[in-house]
Amino acid sequence: MNVIDTHIPDVKIIEPQAFGDDRGFYVTSDEAEFVYKCTDYYNPHAEVSLQ
């Protein structure tokens, strides 16, 4: 687990240890929140699914 200091006093970012590969991520904590950085705009017309 990483504890990262911020520029705000007494505020820290706690980063759980995660193990990842091309299939995804596994986090060894009871609760985790993931934030993804997108590289393109969302296009709903590009979404496809089986019906």
Distance bins in CASP14 RR format, pairs under 12 A and 6 or more apart:
PFRMAT RR
TARGET T0000
AUTHOR 0000-0000-0000
RMODE 2
METHOD distances of the structure
MODEL  1
1 12 0 0 0 0 0 1 0 0 0 0 0
1 13 0 0 0 0 0 1 0 0 0 0 0
1 14 1 0 0 1 0 0 0 0 0 0 0
1 15 1 0 0 1 0 0 0 0 0 0 0
1 16 1 0 1 0 0 0 0 0 0 0 0
1 17 1 0 1 0 0 0 0 0 0 0 0
1 18 0 0 0 0 0 1 0 0 0 0 0
1 27 0 0 0 0 0 1 0 0 0 0 0
1 28 0 0 0 0 1 0 0 0 0 0 0
1 29 0 0 0 0 1 0 0 0 0 0 0
1 32 0 0 0 0 0 1 0 0 0 0 0
2 12 0 0 0 0 1 0 0 0 0 0 0
2 13 1 0 0 1 0 0 0 0 0 0 0
2 14 1 0 0 1 0 0 0 0 0 0 0
2 15 1 0 1 0 0 0 0 0 0 0 0
2 16 0 0 0 0 1 0 0 0 0 0 0
2 17 1 0 0 1 0 0 0 0 0 0 0
2 18 0 0 0 0 0 1 0 0 0 0 0
3 11 0 0 0 0 0 1 0 0 0 0 0
3 12 1 0 1 0 0 0 0 0 0 0 0
3 13 1 0 0 1 0 0 0 0 0 0 0
3 14 1 0 1 0 0 0 0 0 0 0 0
3 15 1 0 0 1 0 0 0 0 0 0 0
3 16 0 0 0 0 0 1 0 0 0 0 0
3 17 0 0 0 0 0 1 0 0 0 0 0
4 11 0 0 0 0 1 0 0 0 0 0 0
4 12 1 0 0 1 0 0 0 0 0 0 0
4 13 1 0 1 0 0 0 0 0 0 0 0
4 14 1 0 0 1 0 0 0 0 0 0 0
4 15 1 0 0 1 0 0 0 0 0 0 0
4 16 0 0 0 0 0 1 0 0 0 0 0
5 11 0 0 0 0 1 0 0 0 0 0 0
5 12 1 0 0 1 0 0 0 0 0 0 0
5 13 0 0 0 0 1 0 0 0 0 0 0
5 14 0 0 0 0 0 1 0 0 0 0 0
5 15 0 0 0 0 0 1 0 0 0 0 0
6 12 1 0 0 1 0 0 0 0 0 0 0
6 13 1 0 0 1 0 0 0 0 0 0 0
6 14 0 0 0 0 0 1 0 0 0 0 0
7 13 0 0 0 0 0 1 0 0 0 0 0
13 33 0 0 0 0 0 1 0 0 0 0 0
13 35 0 0 0 0 0 1 0 0 0 0 0
14 29 0 0 0 0 1 0 0 0 0 0 0
14 31 0 0 0 0 0 1 0 0 0 0 0
14 32 0 0 0 0 0 1 0 0 0 0 0
14 33 0 0 0 0 0 1 0 0 0 0 0
15 27 0 0 0 0 0 1 0 0 0 0 0
15 29 0 0 0 0 0 1 0 0 0 0 0
15 32 0 0 0 0 1 0 0 0 0 0 0
15 33 0 0 0 0 0 1 0 0 0 0 0
15 34 0 0 0 0 0 1 0 0 0 0 0
15 35 0 0 0 0 0 1 0 0 0 0 0
16 25 0 0 0 0 0 1 0 0 0 0 0
16 26 0 0 0 0 0 1 0 0 0 0 0
16 27 1 0 1 0 0 0 0 0 0 0 0
16 28 1 0 0 1 0 0 0 0 0 0 0
16 29 1 0 1 0 0 0 0 0 0 0 0
16 30 0 0 0 0 1 0 0 0 0 0 0
16 31 0 0 0 0 1 0 0 0 0 0 0
16 32 1 0 1 0 0 0 0 0 0 0 0
16 33 0 0 0 0 1 0 0 0 0 0 0
16 34 0 0 0 0 0 1 0 0 0 0 0
17 25 0 0 0 0 0 1 0 0 0 0 0
17 26 0 0 0 0 1 0 0 0 0 0 0
17 27 1 0 0 1 0 0 0 0 0 0 0
17 28 1 0 0 1 0 0 0 0 0 0 0
17 29 0 0 0 0 1 0 0 0 0 0 0
17 32 0 0 0 0 0 1 0 0 0 0 0
18 24 0 0 0 0 1 0 0 0 0 0 0
18 25 1 0 1 0 0 0 0 0 0 0 0
18 26 1 0 0 1 0 0 0 0 0 0 0
18 27 1 0 1 0 0 0 0 0 0 0 0
18 28 1 0 0 1 0 0 0 0 0 0 0
18 29 0 0 0 0 1 0 0 0 0 0 0
18 32 1 0 0 1 0 0 0 0 0 0 0
18 33 0 0 0 0 0 1 0 0 0 0 0
18 34 0 0 0 0 1 0 0 0 0 0 0
19 25 1 0 0 1 0 0 0 0 0 0 0
19 26 1 0 1 0 0 0 0 0 0 0 0
19 27 1 0 0 1 0 0 0 0 0 0 0
19 28 1 0 0 1 0 0 0 0 0 0 0
19 29 0 0 0 0 0 1 0 0 0 0 0
20 26 1 0 0 1 0 0 0 0 0 0 0
20 27 0 0 0 0 1 0 0 0 0 0 0
20 28 0 0 0 0 0 1 0 0 0 0 0
20 34 0 0 0 0 0 1 0 0 0 0 0
24 34 0 0 0 0 0 1 0 0 0 0 0
24 36 0 0 0 0 0 1 0 0 0 0 0
25 32 0 0 0 0 1 0 0 0 0 0 0
25 34 1 0 0 1 0 0 0 0 0 0 0
25 36 0 0 0 0 0 1 0 0 0 0 0
26 32 0 0 0 0 1 0 0 0 0 0 0
26 34 0 0 0 0 0 1 0 0 0 0 0
27 33 0 0 0 0 1 0 0 0 0 0 0
27 34 0 0 0 0 1 0 0 0 0 0 0
36 42 0 0 0 0 0 1 0 0 0 0 0
40 46 0 0 0 0 1 0 0 0 0 0 0
END
